[in-house]
Amino acid sequence: MKILITNGGCMQATLFKVVESKVSSATSKLHAHDSKAIPRKQLKDELGEVVAELEALDGQEECKQNSKAKQMSIGRKKFNMDPKKGIEYLYENGLLQRTPEDVAQFLHKGEGLSKTAIGDYLGERSEFNEAVLKAFVELHDFTDLILVQALRQFLWSFRLPGEAQKIDRMMECFAQRYCQLNPDIFTNADTCYVLSFAIIMLNTSLHNPSVKDKPLPEQFVAMNRGINNGGDLPQELLLSLYESIKTEPFKIPEDDGNDLMHTFFNPDKEGWLWKQGGRYKSWKRRWFILNDNCLYYFEYTTDKEPRGIIPLENISVRPASDRQRPHCLELYASGGADLIKACKTDSEGKVVEGKHTVYRMSAATAEERDEWIECLRRSISHNPFYDMLAQRKKKAQHNVHSAH
């Protein structure tokens, strides 16, 4: 009889020793000189006990494994809804160690995890999260890959969050890793960072249907002048990057995927808000994405289509108060408009025109409400990412002048 014993902790090890002792005892009696004197029934009973205890041990182990698998499944679901709570649940149930390396491995493996949630967790500004981000990036091997290939691999493993500061940290970490593995391509990590970000923006501009004026190759070359320690990168390199993105846009993993994936690839901001309904004034939790002068909301982060679209035209935003919900903000018609031009899908999946004078939302904290208001105001006026890129270019050029 072949018996498989798995490592199931101290209790199983102790039980195995007891069983092993009984097997040894029964076997010794069987081979002893006076074995004929031992009643067959006694031997049969002892061997029966051994088999029963081994079956019990196996059943306990299987039950424990099933329980752990169930806990892991619950942990993944919790992570997708709230990354911090999901990670804490996995800690408490012994499924993750409290180390950046272990958490990074869990996120990099990504089994059953929302790429949006992974991006949110990696972008958090805390010492531990930043250590996880560094460990996560180090799990990628960009050796001998051209920059576009490396970006394709990196951006497939999670979804970029909407906040500019989070993107800044993540892309800086990526640039440092790429330059570490490919030391002869760029003079410094800042050059790699600026070019990487320019490629992401190029992807959005070329493939987002709402961008009417598509950048030309010479515009992309001009956009990246002076980023290589004050000098220019080879024009052939920039043109080959342009052609690569034009031919094949970045792909977004399906679990976050939208048919409108290019619209939501690099949002200005995204997150959960409570939204007040129209006719019955009920509050429902919705996932909001702000991008390209539009505010989209979804029932779940994994939905392929938004439940509603609010173009930020003839519209303003302000803080609001409500008896039922704290930390409210509202969008309201302005610029001479009586109604907010918007659309949503009804219960039957049909697209209908919204007839709101006001959209009211509630955030989890006052700080989060203020962030949304600021981002909405910026989106109504201009795209903040161009400002961030301009600042990084200035930094790269300033470093050159300082060095000389």
Secondary structure, DSSP 8 states (H G I E B T S, - for coil): ---------HHHHHHHHHHHHHHHHHHHHHHSTTGGGS-HHHHHHHHHHHHHHHHHHHHHHHHHHHHHHHHHHHHHHHHHH-HHHHHHHHHHTTSS-SSHHHHHHHHHH-TT--HHHHHHHHH--SHHHHHHHHHHHHTS--TT--HHHHHHHHHHSS---S-HHHHHHHHHHHHHHHHHH-TTT-SSHHHHHHHHHHHHHHHHHHH-TT--S---HHHHHHHTTTTBTTB---HHHHHHHHHHHHHS-----TTT--TTTTTTSS-SEEEEEEEE-SSS--EEEEEEEEETTEEEEESSTT-SS-SEEEE-SSEEEEEE--SS-SSEEEEEE-TT-SSEEEEEE-TTS-EEEEEESEEEEE-SSHHHHHHHHHHHHHHHH--HHHHHHHHHHHHHHHHHHHH-
